[in-house]
């Protein structure tokens, strides 16, 4: 076992690597994101071929876990037995697109999140090459969703699909709805997208269904076919992060209170590893909860090591890059959220914590702030237009 060892084998896991790149984006390390853009570019051809071979339609199928060459891990896809057939729990998988691993079989949200992540990365970095990659990758992802699922009464019917790895057989899961909503909305706001991509986004939005909810909170999906929780995610909170649809910055949205209630009533209250508690709490403006979760997460180090910055093992192994990056994202979003329409400072920052920071904005410029003893001592915007669109939540 080497320092590169991780549980769950040698596959690339989107869930277990995405926080690295979200942290790079939000802290301004755009050069560090280049390997992600390169990898996704290289994965498009094989992902398109797989989609066509399995389902006979266009778009890409990039699974939740894959080898660095873009293939399913053999154990996830299903290893042929002595009779030459693949099986999952005794059931013969007679079609090429039937996947043995039920955790990722109908899990399509990873490629949606990556499309949205690299699109925002291109905007924050103001990088034309990144933008071209993001447009191309996004087009393929949206094409998959538009062509893969049927419609009912003019609206998309995502079935079969999973709500992340937690509800593995359901209908119209919230993470995919939020991802399609966020990605198409962001793309349509770009002045330089081609007509083909613009038309595709409009078609997707035309068939998009409402967010699943009950009387007072968001729900993980519209209907559960397999009702058992089979993993530890909170899929009903994905419209908060990573898709930024229900946050303090748009608290006027009628579903904002539904998001807050869903967070307060969430099943998993982990605050470690790849969980998103501190991030989502900050984005909702829950100051006391954010403070508690951040402190808990910062203290959750691996006692086997002398350096306290080595976290883990949590869900994976030590050092746990998810834990450290998630912690950093939580700190950043307690300080700032920058979107196309608005910047907000101090969403959930405890009054007694002093801080000095310089962070990137959606405009590709930055803001510098010194906050001491409950007051802003210095604030400077690189672009004066950002100052006009900034709300300070103190």
N, C-alpha and C positions, 0 to 999 in steps of 0.2 A: 504494500500500500504506500503510495507517494502522497505528496502534498496536493496533488491534483485529484485525488480520489473523492468521489461523491457517491452517496447512496443512489440506488436505482439504476446503476449501470452507466455506460458511457454515452448515452444519448444527449442531445441538446434539448433541454427542457425550456419551453417559453416561460412557463410560470416561474421557474427557478433562476431565470437570467434577466428578465425584463427590468427589474428594479435597478440593475446596474446602469442601464441606458436611460431610464427615467431620471435617475440622479444626475447623470452626465448632462442631460438636456436642461434640467432645472438649475444646475449650478454653473452652466456655461461651458462645459468641456465638450464642445462640438467636434473637435478633432478626434477625441476618444471614441466618438460614435461611428467613425468611418468603418470599422470592421463589421458593424451591424448592417450598414447600407450595402457594403460589398457582399456580405453573405446572402442577404435577401435578393440582390440582383442575380447572383449565381444560382439561387434555388428556383428561380422562376421557370426555366425550361423543364426541369424534371417534375416540378409541381404541376405544370400545365399538362404534361404527358400523362401523369398519374390520373389527373382529373378526367381527361378524355378517355383513358383506358378503362377506368372504373365506371364512369357515369355517362360517357358519350356526350358531354357538353363542355363548353368553354370555361375559362377561369382557372384558378389554381386551387389545389388542395394541399395546404401545408399543415400537417398534423401538429398536435400539441407537443409531441416528442418525435425527434428524427435524428438520424446520423448526420454528421457534418456534410455528407454528400447528398443529403436530402431524402434518403430512404427511410422507411419504417425500420425500427429495430426488429430483428427476426422474431423475437419472442412476442412483441406487440402485434405484429402482423399475423403471426400464427405459423408455427413450424410444422411442415408436413410430417405426418406419422408414417408408420410402416406401410400403410395402404396408400400413401401418397396424398392423403387428404388432410386439410387443416381443420382443427376442431376448437370450439370454445365451450367449456363446461359440457362436453359430450355432444354438442350440436355441430353438425357438419357445416363448415363455411364453404359453400359451393360456388359463391360468386367472388371475383377478384376484389371487389370493394368492401367485402365483409371483414371487419377487423376483430381479431381475437380479444384484444385488451379492451374491456368494457369501460375503463376509465377514460380512454381517449377515442373510443369508437365514433362517437358523434359530437366530439368536442371541436368546434370550429372557431372559437372566440380568439384563440391566440393570434391567428393571422390578421384578424380585424384590429386587435390591439396594436400589433406591430405596425400596421398600415397607418393608424392614427398617430402613433408615437413618432414615426419617421417623418410624417407630414408636419407635425408640430416642430420637430427638430429642424426641418428645412426652413420653417418660418423664423424660428428663434435665431438660427445661424445666418439667415439671409444667404443661403448657399444654393446656387442654381443647379449644381449637379445633384445635390441632395433632393432638391425639389423634383427634378426629372425622375429620379428613382422612386420617390414617394408617389408621384402621379401614376407611374407605370405599375407599381406594385398594388396600389389602391384600386386601379381599374380591374386588375385580375381578381382581386379579392371580391369586389362588388359584383363582378360578373358571375363568380361562383354562387353567391347568395341569390342573385336574381334568376339564374337558370336552374339552380339545384332544387329549389322548393316550389311546390304548387301554391296556388292562391285559392282562397275561399271567400266568396262575396267581394272580390276585388282586393283582398288583403293577403299578405304573405302568410303561409301556414308552414312554419318551420317544424317539421316532424318527419322522421325522428331526429331529435337533437338532444343534447345534454345541456344542463345549466352548469357550466364548468365541469368539474369531476364529481360534484356533490349530488346532483340529481341527474342520473345518467340516462333516463328515458323520459322525455317530457315534451311539451308543446310550447313554442314561442317563448324561449328563455329570455330573461331580462338582459343578461350581458350582451347577447347578440343584437337585441333591439337597440340598446344604448350605443353599441359600437356602430351600427349602421346609421343611427341618428347623428352621432357625433362626426363620423367620417364624412358623410355626404354633406352635412351642414358646413363643415370646414372647407371642403373642396369647392362647394358652390360659391363660397366667399372669395375665392381666388380669381383674379381678373384674367389670368393667363392660361386657364385650363382649356383644353380643346373642346370642340362641340360634342365629340363622341363621349367624352368623360362627363361633360355637363349633362347631356341627355340621359346617360346611365344613372347619374345621381338623382335626377328628377324622377326617373322611373322607379328607382328604389324607394324614394320618399313617398311616392304615390301609393305604394302598396304596404308601407310600414304600419304596423299595428301599434296600439297604445301600450304604454308601460303596464305590466301586470301589477295589480294592487288589490288590497282588500279595503275595508272601510277606512283605515287610517294609516296604512304603511305599504311600501313597495314589497312585491313578492318575487321570488326567484324565477317564476315562470307562470304561464297562464294555467296550465294543467300538468299534473304529475301523473305519468303512467306508472313508473316505479317510484313509490312514495318514500322509500328509505333514503336517509342521508348516508352517502357512501364516502364522503371526504369532509374536510374541515374548512371549506371556503364559505363565504357569505355572498353568494351570487347576487342577491337582491341589492347589494350596495355598490355594484359596479357602475351604476350611473353617477355615483359620486366620484369615485376613482376606480379605474383609469380614464373614464370617459367624460368627466367634468360637466355632466348635464344638470345635476342638482347639487349646487354648492351655495355657500353664503353670498357669493357674488351675484347670483340670480335667485335670491331668496323670495322674490316676488312670484316666482313660478308656483303654481298651486301644488305641485308635487314636492316642493322643498320640505314641507312639514312631514310628508309621507316618508321622505328619505331620512329625516331626523328620527322619526319613530322607528323606522326599520333598523337604524343603527343602534338605538337604545334597546331594542328587543332582539338583536342579533343572537344567533345560536352559539357562534364561536367568538369568544373573547380572549384571544390568544396574546396579541401584543408581542409576537416574536416571529422569527423566520420571514417567510414571504407574506405573512398576514398583513393587512392594510389598516389596522385599527388606528394607529397614530396619524396616518395620512388622511383617512376619511373623517376622523374626529376633528382634525384641524380644518379641513375644507368645509365642514359644517359650522365652524365657529364655536365649538364646544370647548371653552378655555380650560375649565377645571379637569374635564376628562382628558384633554390633550396633554396637560401637564402631567397627570398621573401616569398615562401610558408612556409618554416619552421618558420619564424617569425610570419606570419599570424596565423599559426596553434597553435603555442605556446601561443599566446595572446588570443586565442578563449576559454576563461574560462567561467564558469557559474557564473554570477554576484550575484546569490542568495546565494552563499557560501563564507565564509571568507577565505577559503584556495584556493589559485589560481590554485592549481594542480587538482582541480575537474573540468573536462571538460564536456561539454554537453549542452543541450540534443542531438543536432544534429539529426541523423537518429533514435536514440534509446531513451536513457534516461540518467539522471545524477546519478552517475558518468559514463562517457562514456569511457569504457576501450578501445574501438577501436581507439578513437582519440589519447589517450595517447600512446598506443602501436604503432600506425602508425607513430606518431611523432618520437618516439624513433628509429623505423626502418629507417626512413628517415635520422635521424642524423647519425646512424651507417653506412648506405650505402653511405652517402656523404664522409665518412672517409675510408671505406674499403669494398671490395668485394673479397671473397675468393672462388675459384673454384678448380676443379680437376687439371686444367692445370696451373693456374696462380693466384697470389694475386695482387690486385691493391690497393694502398693507395691514399687517397685524390682525389677521383673521382670528387667531386663537393664541396670541402670545401672552404668557403670564406677566402681569404688570410689574412684578418684582424682579424679573430677569432682565439684566442689562445685555445689550447686544449691539454689535457693529457688523454691517454686512454690505456687500456689493453683489447684486444678483441680476441676471438677464431678464429682459421683458419680451413680450410677444413681438414688439416692434423691431427686435434685434439690437436694441440699445439696452442700457442698464440703469439701475437706480442704486445710489449709495446712501446709507442711513446710519446714524449713530443714535441709539436710544438708551438713555440712562435715567434711573430714578423715576420711572414712570412718565418721562417726557422725551420727545424727539429733540435732540440737540443739534442735529444736522441732517439735511436731506437734499440730495442733488440728483436731478434727472439728466441723463446724457442728451435726451431729446425733450424739448419743452412741451411737445404735444402729449407726451406721456404724463406730464404733470397735470394737464387739463383733464385727462381721463382717469385720474387716480382718486380712489376713496380710501381714507385712513380710518380704520375701524378701532378707534381708541375712545 
